[in-house]
């Protein structure tokens, strides 16, 4: 098997291992509506099904069900903030050939609520109202959504779009328990797509865990989780940064955006 194909198969197996860790972890399984008001029933079972599909599906799409993680941020306490992470991957001959992972922040806010936070020079107000808050009282609102796409081929559209990119917004899925969620970001704008290192589930989730206080904070020091993240960096970033460094070392009159970083 060519080296490139072996790497794509390793990425699929690594995703399977990441999902297995999440679905089996005690802290993750303790996230429940009984402990965190408004939280949907946890999706450990759905993640286990996705893990099984990754093992048994040689070709086709596999959905990584979105799951919620409470954010324990005092200044946003009245908004019951959550991180919502999920994705979709495509397989061919048991190799991972395309992926899209999303990272969302949601609020469930009572109308007119204003959170406060303390600065060193005194107390200030953080205005978290929005144009739809009055009509979305006590409903889940998706207030931020980022998704990270990777494909071995350039994305359709303007020349120079890298097959690995970050996009703000994008269509939020309906159904599967999300029908009553209000999406505050216009999804039809496909641009700009920002060239960005390829991201998998472990890298996206670790990004959130290191920027927000959550009940899964101990993962940051948990050896197995750290190992998964380091393996992700090797699998997804090694070639990306090497090719970028090689390009910057050449005497060429083209920008990095003009050159498609293929085979990432």
Residue pairs with C-beta under 8 A, 6 or more apart in sequence:
1 9
4 263
5 93
5 95
7 235
8 95
8 96
8 97
9 94
9 95
9 96
10 235
11 95
11 96
11 200
11 235
11 236
12 54
12 89
12 91
12 94
12 95
12 96
14 200
14 202
14 228
14 231
14 232
14 235
15 54
15 64
15 89
15 96
15 200
15 201
16 51
16 54
16 55
17 228
18 200
18 201
18 202
18 228
18 232
19 47
19 48
19 50
19 51
19 54
19 64
19 201
20 48
20 51
21 224
21 225
21 228
22 28
22 44
22 47
22 67
22 205
23 29
23 44
23 45
23 47
23 48
23 51
24 44
25 216
25 219
27 215
27 216
27 218
27 219
28 42
28 44
28 216
29 42
29 44
30 215
31 39
31 42
31 68
31 69
31 70
31 215
32 39
32 41
32 42
33 39
33 40
33 41
36 70
37 80
38 80
38 108
38 140
39 68
39 70
39 82
40 68
40 177
42 67
42 68
43 65
43 66
43 67
46 65
46 67
47 64
47 65
47 67
49 65
50 62
50 63
50 64
50 65
53 62
54 62
54 89
54 91
57 91
58 91
58 92
58 93
58 94
59 91
59 92
59 93
59 94
60 90
60 91
61 88
61 89
61 90
61 91
62 88
62 89
62 90
62 91
63 86
63 87
63 88
64 86
64 87
64 88
64 89
64 101
64 201
65 86
65 176
66 84
66 85
66 86
66 102
66 104
66 173
66 176
66 178
67 84
67 85
67 86
68 82
68 83
68 84
68 106
69 82
69 83
69 84
69 85
69 208
69 214
69 215
69 216
70 80
70 81
70 82
70 214
70 215
71 81
71 82
71 83
71 105
71 212
71 213
71 214
72 213
72 214
72 215
73 81
73 212
73 213
74 117
75 115
75 116
75 117
75 126
76 107
76 115
76 126
76 128
77 115
78 109
78 110
78 113
78 115
79 107
79 108
79 109
79 113
79 115
79 128
80 107
80 108
80 109
81 105
81 106
81 107
81 212
82 105
82 106
82 108
82 140
83 103
83 104
83 105
83 208
83 212
83 214
84 102
84 103
84 104
84 105
84 106
84 142
85 101
85 102
85 103
85 104
85 201
85 204
85 205
85 208
86 101
86 102
87 99
87 100
87 101
87 102
87 201
87 204
88 99
88 100
89 96
89 98
89 99
89 100
90 96
90 97
90 98
90 99
91 97
97 151
97 152
98 150
98 151
98 152
99 149
99 150
99 151
99 198
99 200
100 147
100 148
100 149
100 150
101 147
101 148
101 199
101 200
101 201
101 204
102 145
102 146
102 147
102 148
102 170
102 204
103 145
103 146
103 147
103 148
103 204
103 207
103 208
104 142
104 144
104 145
104 146
104 172
105 142
105 143
105 144
105 145
106 140
106 141
106 142
106 143
106 181
107 128
107 140
107 141
107 143
108 138
108 139
108 140
108 141
109 128
109 133
109 136
109 137
109 138
109 141
110 137
110 138
111 133
111 134
111 137
111 138
112 129
112 133
112 134
113 128
114 125
114 126
114 127
114 128
114 129
115 125
115 126
115 128
116 123
116 124
116 125
116 126
117 123
117 124
117 126
118 124
130 141
130 143
130 184
132 141
132 182
132 184
133 141
136 182
139 180
139 181
139 182
140 180
140 181
140 182
141 181
141 182
141 183
141 184
142 172
142 181
142 182
142 183
142 184
142 185
143 184
143 185
144 185
145 168
145 169
145 170
145 172
145 183
145 185
146 166
146 167
146 168
147 166
147 167
147 170
148 164
148 165
148 166
148 167
148 196
148 198
148 199
148 204
149 155
149 163
149 164
149 165
149 167
149 193
150 163
150 164
150 198
150 199
150 236
150 264
151 163
151 164
152 163
152 262
152 263
152 264
153 163
153 262
154 161
154 162
154 163
154 260
154 262
155 161
155 162
155 163
155 165
155 193
157 190
157 191
157 193
158 191
159 258
160 257
160 258
160 259
160 260
161 193
162 193
162 195
162 196
162 257
162 260
162 261
163 260
163 261
163 262
163 264
164 195
164 196
164 197
164 198
164 240
164 261
164 264
165 193
165 194
165 195
165 196
166 193
166 194
166 195
166 196
167 190
167 192
167 193
167 194
168 185
169 185
169 186
169 187
169 189
170 187
171 187
172 178
172 181
172 183
172 185
172 187
195 256
195 257
195 261
197 236
197 237
197 240
197 241
198 236
198 237
198 240
198 264
199 207
199 236
200 232
200 235
200 236
202 225
202 228
202 229
202 231
202 232
203 229
203 232
203 233
203 236
206 219
206 220
206 225
206 229
208 214
209 216
209 217
209 219
209 220
210 220
219 225
220 226
236 264
239 263
239 264
240 261
240 264
243 261
243 264
244 256
244 261
247 256
247 259
248 256
